Amino acid sequence: MPSLSISDRDKAYINDILAMSEKLSAMLKGVSGDAYADNEMLRLASERLISIIGEASSRVSAETRNSMPSVPWREMSSTRNRLMHDYARVEDAVVYRIATVSVPEMVDMLRSELAKLS
């Protein structure tokens, strides 16, 4: 099976996803759920990084997204939309779980899919 050539545009968006994910992980390293809930700046920064991840994911072309079926593209985008449009109902515990569990899992999936395309 021939490998897909990912466009420079898609590579830039994927790099943004990975970079924001790394920042999020570094920022929350060793931070408990309670400490997260008590720190407004940390919560707002986390929401911003997750929003950027979601926005970048929505800009990756359909061809590239389809070539990486295990990556939760739709979930990333819908999380961004929820943070932006339903902000009054955002639950800190849910965002913390996304940041500390879902995002690292997504990064592993994305890196695995990228490796398959190399």
Stockholm file with secondary structure:
# STOCKHOLM 1.0

chainA/1-118         MPSLSISDRDKAYINDILAMSEKLSAMLKGVSGDAYADNEMLRLASERLISIIGEASSRVSAETRNSMPSVPWREMSSTRNRLMHDYARVEDAVVYRIATVSVPEMVDMLRSELAKLS
#=GR chainA/1-118 SS CCCCCCCHHHHHHHHHHHHHHHHHHHHHTTCCHHHHHTCHHHHHHHHHHHHHHHHHHHHSCHHHHHHCTTSCHHHHHHHHHHHHHSGGGCCHHHHHHIIIIIHHHHHHHHHHHHHHHC
#=GC SS_cons         CCCCCCCHHHHHHHHHHHHHHHHHHHHHTTCCHHHHHTCHHHHHHHHHHHHHHHHHHHHSCHHHHHHCTTSCHHHHHHHHHHHHHSGGGCCHHHHHHIIIIIHHHHHHHHHHHHHHHC
//
